[in-house]
Amino acid sequence: MSRIVLATRNAGKIAELGRILADAHVDVIGLEAFPDAPDIPETEQTFAGNALLKARAIAAHTGLPAVSDDSGLCVDALNGMPGVLSARWSGRFGDASGDKDAANVRLVLDQLADVADDLRGAHFRCVAALVVPGGAERTVEGRMPGRIIRAPRGTGGFGYDPIFVPDGESRTAAELSPAEKDAISHRGLAFRALAEILPDVLAAG
């Protein structure tokens, strides 16, 4: 069984991606197994650039195939923003409460306060990257279209999930069960696509 490293310390993301890749016949470990692994600033201007940047660095550090992703919320009325800035939209440290997710959500809601309901379209986008040390590099993409509501609902998920209603749903992403969210999420789509090519890429080295 091959081992791969998920290049993240986000507990929610590790759990989510671990479920999605469970059938890929690989031993998935997170960065908690490598406490000296470097933190990689997301300095690229695209999701693919950031995903590859992180996967390359962690593959080089661990000597193992590394998987990373960059994802974010793209709001139509904000010209596709926050986009790659989603995690730090309200500033590097969020607000005085220290809760970056809540601060980011409040800022998006404030920015859309005067936008009509039928113009609040958005999508989550994820690009996942796989890097084999000294070998292949691959990226895949997933998108989850939907809309932004006017107040948070739900306690599941993380990030902008409480204000995002996926197409075909009346519930927010934060009100879906983990299995329901995995089935339609941008990250679920991207990582299922990655799981399909994973054995061939790892075999090719």
SERO-4910 file (N, C-alpha, C, O; in steps of 0.05 Angstrom, whole numbers):
BEGIN
 pado doro    nc1    nc2    nc3   cac1   cac2   cac3    cc1    cc2    cc3    oc1    oc2    oc3
  Met    A     17    -24      0      0      0      0     18     25      0     36     27     16
  Ser    A     12     43    -18     27     68    -20     19     87      2     -3     87     12
  Arg    A     38    104     10     32    125     30     33    152     16     51    157      0
  Ile    A     14    169     22     15    196     12     10    215     36     -2    208     56
  Val    A     20    239     33     17    260     54     -2    281     44      0    292     23
  Leu    A    -22    287     61    -40    309     56    -26    334     67    -22    335     91
  Ala    A    -21    353     50     -5    377     59    -23    397     72    -26    419     62
  Thr    A    -34    390     96    -51    408    111    -50    401    140    -46    378    147
  Arg    A    -55    421    157    -59    417    186    -88    422    193    -95    421    217
  Asn    A   -105    429    174   -133    435    179   -147    409    186   -150    391    168
  Ala    A   -156    406    211   -168    381    220   -193    374    204   -198    351    197
  Gly    A   -210    394    198   -234    390    182   -228    380    154   -241    362    144
  Lys    A   -208    392    142   -200    384    115   -188    356    115   -193    340     97
  Ile    A   -171    350    135   -159    323    137   -181    302    139   -179    281    125
  Ala    A   -201    307    156   -222    287    159   -238    284    133   -245    262    125
  Glu    A   -244    307    121   -260    306     96   -245    291     74   -256    274     60
  Leu    A   -219    298     70   -204    286     48   -198    257     55   -196    240     36
  Gly    A   -194    250     80   -190    223     87   -213    205     80   -210    183     70
  Arg    A   -238    215     85   -262    200     77   -263    196     47   -269    174     37
  Ile    A   -257    217     32   -259    216      3   -239    197     -9   -245    183    -29
  Leu    A   -214    196      2   -193    180     -9   -192    152      3   -173    137     -2
  Ala    A   -212    145     20   -211    120     34   -211     96     16   -200     75     23
  Asp    A   -223     98     -8   -225     76    -26   -202     75    -47   -202     59    -65
  Ala    A   -183     93    -44   -161     95    -64   -138     76    -58   -118     75    -72
  His    A   -141     59    -36   -121     39    -29    -93     52    -24    -73     42    -34
  Val    A    -94     74    -10    -69     87     -2    -71     93     28    -93     96     39
  Asp    A    -48     94     41    -46    101     69    -43    132     70    -22    142     63
  Val    A    -63    146     79    -63    175     79    -55    185    106    -67    178    127
  Ile    A    -35    202    107    -27    215    132    -26    245    129    -23    255    106
  Gly    A    -30    259    151    -29    288    150     -3    299    161     15    284    168
  Leu    A     -1    325    161     24    338    169     29    335    200     50    342    209
  Glu    A      9    326    214     14    321    243     35    300    247     48    299    268
  Ala    A     40    283    226     61    263    228     88    275    222    109    262    225
  Phe    A     89    300    214    114    314    207    114    341    220    110    362    207
  Pro    A    118    342    247    116    368    261    137    389    252    133    413    257
  Asp    A    158    380    239    178    399    229    173    408    200    189    422    189
  Ala    A    150    399    189    144    407    161    140    437    160    128    449    178
  Pro    A    150    450    139    148    479    136    119    488    131    103    474    118
  Asp    A    113    512    140     88    525    132     93    539    105    113    554    102
  Ile    A     77    534     85     81    544     58     62    567     53     38    562     50
  Pro    A     71    592     51     54    614     45     41    611     17     55    602     -1
  Glu    A     16    617     15      2    615    -11      6    641    -26    -10    660    -25
  Thr    A     28    642    -41     37    667    -54     30    667    -83     34    688    -96
  Glu    A     19    646    -94     11    645   -122    -16    659   -127    -31    664   -108
  Gln    A    -21    666   -152    -45    681   -158    -68    663   -168    -90    673   -174
  Thr    A    -64    637   -169    -84    618   -177    -86    595   -158    -68    590   -142
  Phe    A   -109    581   -158   -113    558   -141    -93    536   -149    -81    524   -131
  Ala    A    -89    531   -175    -70    511   -183    -42    517   -175    -27    500   -166
  Gly    A    -34    543   -177     -7    551   -169     -2    546   -139     19    536   -132
  Asn    A    -22    553   -122    -19    548    -94    -18    519    -87     -3    510    -70
  Ala    A    -36    503    -99    -37    474    -94    -10    461   -101      0    445    -85
  Leu    A      1    468   -124     26    456   -132     49    465   -114     67    450   -107
  Leu    A     49    491   -107     69    502    -89     72    486    -63     93    478    -55
  Lys    A     49    480    -51     48    466    -26     56    437    -29     71    426    -14
  Ala    A     44    424    -50     50    396    -54     80    391    -60     91    372    -51
  Arg    A     92    409    -76    120    406    -83    137    408    -58    156    392    -54
  Ala    A    131    428    -41    147    432    -17    145    408      3    165    400     14
  Ile    A    121    398      6    117    376     25    128    350     14    139    334     29
  Ala    A    126    345    -12    139    322    -24    169    323    -21    182    302    -14
  Ala    A    181    346    -25    210    349    -21    218    345      8    239    333     13
  His    A    202    354     27    209    352     55    206    324     65    223    315     81
  Thr    A    185    310     57    179    283     68    190    260     52    194    238     62
  Gly    A    196    265     26    204    244      8    182    226      0    186    205    -12
  Leu    A    157    233      6    133    218     -1    116    233    -21    118    258    -22
  Pro    A    100    219    -36     81    233    -53     63    251    -36     53    242    -15
  Ala    A     58    275    -45     43    294    -30     19    304    -45     20    308    -69
  Val    A     -3    307    -31    -28    318    -42    -34    344    -28    -34    345     -3
  Ser    A    -41    364    -43    -49    389    -31    -72    400    -47    -77    392    -70
  Asp    A    -86    419    -36   -107    432    -51   -108    461    -43    -99    469    -22
  Asp    A   -119    477    -61   -126    504    -55   -155    508    -64   -162    500    -86
  Ser    A   -170    520    -47   -198    523    -53   -209    549    -42   -196    561    -25
  Gly    A   -231    557    -52   -242    582    -42   -270    587    -54   -280    573    -70
  Leu    A   -281    609    -44   -308    618    -52   -305    640    -73   -291    659    -69
  Cys    A   -319    636    -95   -319    656   -117   -347    667   -120   -365    653   -128
  Val    A   -351    693   -113   -377    705   -113   -380    722   -139   -364    739   -145
  Asp    A   -402    717   -153   -406    731   -178   -406    761   -175   -393    776   -190
  Ala    A   -421    771   -155   -424    800   -151   -398    813   -141   -396    837   -141
  Leu    A   -379    797   -133   -353    807   -124   -331    801   -145   -307    800   -139
  Asn    A   -340    797   -170   -321    792   -192   -303    768   -187   -280    768   -193
  Gly    A   -315    747   -174   -301    722   -170   -285    722   -144   -272    701   -138
  Met    A   -285    743   -129   -271    744   -103   -290    732    -82   -314    731    -86
  Pro    A   -280    724    -59   -252    725    -49   -232    707    -64   -208    713    -64
  Gly    A   -241    686    -77   -223    670    -93   -199    659    -77   -203    647    -56
  Val    A   -175    663    -88   -151    652    -74   -146    666    -47   -130    657    -31
  Leu    A   -160    688    -42   -157    703    -17   -179    694      4   -181    707     25
  Ser    A   -194    673     -2   -217    666     15   -209    663     44   -224    672     62
  Ala    A   -187    649     50   -180    643     78   -172    668     93   -173    668    118
  Arg    A   -164    689     79   -154    713     93   -168    738     83   -157    760     82
  Trp    A   -194    735     75   -209    757     63   -212    780     83   -212    803     74
  Ser    A   -215    774    108   -219    795    128   -193    805    140   -193    820    160
  Gly    A   -171    796    129   -145    803    140   -131    778    150   -144    757    154
  Arg    A   -106    780    154    -90    756    161    -99    742    186    -98    718    188
  Phe    A   -108    758    206   -115    746    231   -145    749    238   -153    744    260
  Gly    A   -161    756    218   -190    759    223   -196    784    239   -184    805    233
  Asp    A   -214    783    258   -221    806    273   -212    803    302   -196    785    308
  Ala    A   -222    820    320   -212    820    348   -219    794    362   -205    787    381
  Ser    A   -239    780    353   -247    755    366   -227    732    360   -225    712    374
  Gly    A   -211    736    339   -192    715    330   -205    693    314   -191    674    306
  Asp    A   -231    695    309   -245    675    293   -245    684    264   -261    699    255
  Lys    A   -225    673    248   -222    682    221   -247    674    204   -256    690    187
  Asp    A   -257    650    208   -280    641    192   -304    660    196   -316    668    176
  Ala    A   -310    666    221   -333    684    226   -328    712    215   -347    724    204
  Ala    A   -304    722    217   -297    748    206   -300    749    176   -310    768    164
  Asn    A   -290    727    163   -293    726    134   -322    725    125   -329    738    106
  Val    A   -338    709    139   -366    707    132   -380    734    135   -396    742    118
  Arg    A   -374    748    157   -387    774    162   -379    794    140   -396    810    131
  Leu    A   -354    793    132   -345    812    111   -360    807     85   -369    826     72
  Val    A   -362    782     77   -376    776     52   -405    784     54   -416    796     35
  Leu    A   -418    779     76   -446    787     79   -449    817     78   -468    827     66
  Asp    A   -431    831     91   -432    860     90   -428    871     61   -442    889     53
  Gln    A   -410    858     46   -405    867     19   -428    861      0   -431    875    -20
  Leu    A   -445    842      8   -468    834     -9   -494    845      2   -515    838     -8
  Ala    A   -493    862     22   -517    871     36   -537    883     17   -561    879     21
  Asp    A   -529    898     -3   -547    911    -22   -551    896    -48   -563    907    -67
  Val    A   -541    872    -49   -544    856    -74   -569    839    -72   -574    825    -53
  Ala    A   -585    841    -94   -611    826    -94   -607    796    -93   -586    786   -101
  Asp    A   -627    782    -83   -624    753    -79   -618    739   -105   -603    719   -105
  Asp    A   -629    748   -128   -624    734   -153   -597    740   -165   -590    730   -187
  Leu    A   -582    757   -152   -555    764   -162   -533    755   -143   -510    764   -144
  Arg    A   -540    736   -125   -521    727   -105   -509    700   -111   -503    684    -94
  Gly    A   -506    694   -137   -494    669   -146   -465    667   -138   -451    688   -135
  Ala    A   -456    643   -134   -428    638   -126   -421    609   -131   -439    593   -136
  His    A   -396    603   -129   -388    575   -130   -363    571   -113   -346    589   -110
  Phe    A   -361    547   -101   -336    539    -89   -320    525   -111   -330    510   -126
  Arg    A   -294    531   -111   -276    518   -130   -252    506   -115   -242    518    -96
  Cys    A   -244    483   -124   -221    469   -111   -203    458   -133   -212    446   -152
  Val    A   -177    463   -131   -157    450   -148   -140    433   -129   -128    443   -111
  Ala    A   -138    407   -135   -122    389   -120    -97    381   -136    -99    377   -160
  Ala    A    -74    380   -123    -49    373   -136    -36    349   -123    -37    345    -99
  Leu    A    -25    332   -140     -9    309   -131     19    312   -142     23    316   -166
  Val    A     39    311   -124     67    312   -133     82    288   -122     82    283    -98
  Val    A     94    273   -140    111    250   -133    140    260   -133    149    271   -153
  Pro    A    155    257   -111    182    267   -110    199    258   -134    202    234   -139
  Gly    A    210    278   -148    226    272   -171    211    260   -195    223    249   -213
  Gly    A    184    262   -194    168    249   -214    145    266   -224    148    290   -229
  Ala    A    122    253   -226     99    265   -239     86    286   -221     88    286   -197
  Glu    A     72    305   -235     55    325   -222     28    325   -237     28    325   -262
  Arg    A      6    326   -222    -20    326   -234    -38    345   -218    -35    348   -194
  Thr    A    -56    358   -232    -77    375   -219   -104    367   -230   -107    360   -254
  Val    A   -124    368   -213   -152    364   -221   -169    385   -207   -160    398   -188
  Glu    A   -193    389   -217   -210    411   -207   -238    402   -202   -249    384   -216
  Gly    A   -251    415   -182   -279    410   -177   -293    436   -170   -281    454   -159
  Arg    A   -319    439   -177   -334    463   -171   -361    455   -159   -373    435   -168
  Met    A   -371    471   -140   -397    468   -129   -412    494   -132   -406    513   -117
  Pro    A   -431    496   -151   -446    521   -155   -468    525   -134   -478    505   -123
  Gly    A   -475    550   -129   -496    555   -110   -501    585   -107   -498    600   -126
  Arg    A   -510    593    -83   -516    621    -78   -510    628    -49   -508    611    -32
  Ile    A   -507    654    -44   -501    664    -17   -527    674     -4   -541    690    -16
  Ile    A   -533    664     20   -557    673     34   -549    697     51   -526    706     51
  Arg    A   -568    707     66   -564    733     81   -556    729    110   -548    749    123
  Ala    A   -557    705    121   -549    701    148   -539    672    151   -550    654    138
  Pro    A   -519    667    168   -509    639    171   -530    620    182   -547    627    198
  Arg    A   -528    595    172   -545    574    182   -529    548    183   -514    542    165
  Gly    A   -531    533    205   -518    508    208   -492    509    223   -479    530    225
  Thr    A   -485    486    234   -461    485    251   -440    465    240   -419    462    252
  Gly    A   -445    452    218   -426    434    206   -407    448    188   -408    472    184
  Gly    A   -389    432    176   -370    444    157   -351    464    169   -346    464    193
  Phe    A   -341    482    152   -323    503    162   -322    525    141   -335    522    119
  Gly    A   -308    546    147   -305    568    127   -332    581    121   -347    589    139
  Tyr    A   -338    584     95   -362    598     86   -386    580     84   -407    588     75
  Asp    A   -384    555     93   -406    536     90   -433    546    101   -454    541     89
  Pro    A   -433    561    124   -459    569    135   -475    590    118   -498    594    123
  Ile    A   -462    602     98   -476    622     82   -479    613     53   -488    629     36
  Phe    A   -472    588     47   -473    579     19   -493    556     16   -492    536     30
  Val    A   -512    561     -2   -532    540     -8   -526    529    -36   -527    543    -56
  Pro    A   -519    503    -37   -512    491    -63   -537    490    -81   -559    488    -72
  Asp    A   -532    491   -107   -554    488   -126   -569    462   -121   -557    441   -115
  Gly    A   -596    463   -122   -613    440   -118   -618    434    -88   -632    415    -82
  Glu    A   -608    451    -70   -612    447    -42   -626    472    -30   -624    494    -40
  Ser    A   -640    467     -8   -651    489      8   -634    493     33   -636    514     47
  Arg    A   -617    474     40   -599    475     63   -573    487     55   -564    485     32
  Thr    A   -559    499     75   -532    508     70   -513    484     72   -520    463     81
  Ala    A   -488    489     62   -468    468     63   -463    460     92   -454    437     98
  Ala    A   -467    479    111   -463    473    140   -485    457    152   -483    448    175
  Glu    A   -508    454    137   -530    438    147   -531    410    135   -547    394    143
  Leu    A   -513    405    117   -512    378    104   -495    359    122   -478    368    137
  Ser    A   -502    334    120   -485    314    134   -458    312    119   -456    320     96
  Pro    A   -437    302    133   -412    299    119   -414    283     93   -402    291     73
  Ala    A   -430    262     93   -433    245     69   -447    261     47   -440    259     23
  Glu    A   -468    276     54   -482    292     34   -464    313     22   -464    318     -2
  Lys    A   -448    326     39   -430    347     29   -408    335     11   -402    346    -10
  Asp    A   -397    313     20   -376    300      4   -386    293    -24   -371    295    -44
  Ala    A   -412    285    -26   -422    276    -52   -423    299    -73   -422    293    -97
  Ile    A   -426    324    -64   -429    346    -83   -408    368    -81   -407    386    -98
  Ser    A   -391    367    -61   -373    389    -56   -351    391    -77   -344    372    -89
  His    A   -342    415    -80   -319    421    -97   -295    404    -90   -281    393   -108
  Arg    A   -290    401    -64   -267    385    -55   -272    356    -60   -254    341    -68
  Gly    A   -297    347    -55   -304    319    -60   -300    312    -90   -289    291    -96
  Leu    A   -310    330   -108   -307    325   -136   -278    324   -145   -270    306   -160
  Ala    A   -262    343   -135   -234    344   -142   -219    320   -132   -203    308   -147
  Phe    A   -224    312   -108   -209    290    -96   -218    263   -106   -203    244   -107
  Arg    A   -243    260   -114   -252    236   -127   -239    233   -155   -231    211   -163
  Ala    A   -236    256   -169   -222    255   -194   -193    248   -190   -181    233   -206
  Leu    A   -181    258   -168   -153    252   -162   -150    222   -155   -131    209   -163
  Ala    A   -170    212   -140   -169    183   -132   -169    165   -156   -157    144   -156
  Glu    A   -183    174   -178   -184    157   -202   -157    155   -216   -150    134   -227
  Ile    A   -141    176   -215   -115    175   -229    -92    168   -210    -70    163   -219
  Leu    A    -98    168   -184    -77    164   -164    -61    138   -168    -36    140   -169
  Pro    A    -73    115   -172    -57     91   -175    -38     92   -199    -15     84   -197
  Asp    A    -48    102   -222    -31    104   -245     -8    123   -242     15    118   -250
  Val    A    -13    146   -229      8    166   -225     29    155   -206     53    159   -210
  Leu    A     20    142   -184     39    132   -165     55    109   -177     79    106   -171
  Ala    A     43     93   -194     57     71   -207     78     81   -227     99     70   -230
  Ala    A     72    104   -240     90    115   -260    113    129   -246    135    131   -257
  Gly    A    109    139   -221    130    153   -206    136    180   -217    154    194   -206
***
